[in-house]
């Protein structure tokens, strides 16, 4: 419910909040006739969150995380990581410490060769709470990060725990070194 229901951000030289139209995922995807080709101004989402908060929307109405799908070009400026900059913008924009400390960011890198050889862009260390970096085309990791639990294991809190959970498979556990 609220201002973010059935919404997604479209990246360009900024970020534009768009609405999904349709009832099923297929209808929503089919009705989305957008094709923006530009940068991934990741920080524009944080700036927009702050602008929306300033209109009087309570922080309880905001999502507690974002999933950013990109082609490997997570635009970044300055010395801070995108994640640190994003959290700083939220903090400086009036979001509570609890909201900022528990915010999740999933950077889903789907590499392509349009820009030449794809390069991986890791944003921070694997044990950084609330930050996940995944690559490839399999959305299973996203479902797990967003709260699904597997084998009585709680949802991971960072990339390192995600890796450990992914490697905790019956077949892989039979391997001895």
MOLIN-V621099 format. One line per field, one symbol per residue. phi: phi as a letter, one per 30 degrees, with the letter a starting at -180 (. if undefined). psi: psi as a letter, one per 40 degrees, with the letter a starting at -180 (. if undefined). burial: + if it has 24 or more other ideal C-beta (glycine too) atoms within 12 Angstrom, else -. A space follows every 50 residues. Layout:
phi: ???
psi: ???
burial: ???
This chain:
phi: .jdcdhbbcccadabcdccdckcceddddddcccadbadcdedddddded dddddjdddddddcabcccbcjcdebbidddedddddddddddjddeddd dcdcbcccccdbcecjddbdbdcaddcddicbbbbjcddeddedddkdcb hhcdedcaddddddddddbedddddcc
psi: iaeehfiihhibeahhhiihhididdddddegfighhaiggddddddddd dddeeehieeeiieiihhhifegghiiadiiddddddddddeeeiidddd dehhhhhhhgiiedeahiiighdaidehhehhhiiaeheddddddeeiih ffhiiieiddddddddegidddeehi.
burial: ---+--+++++---+-+----------------------+++++++++++ -++-----+--+++++++++++++++----+++++++-++--+-+---++ --++++++++----------+-++---++++++++-----++-++----- ----+++++-++--+------------
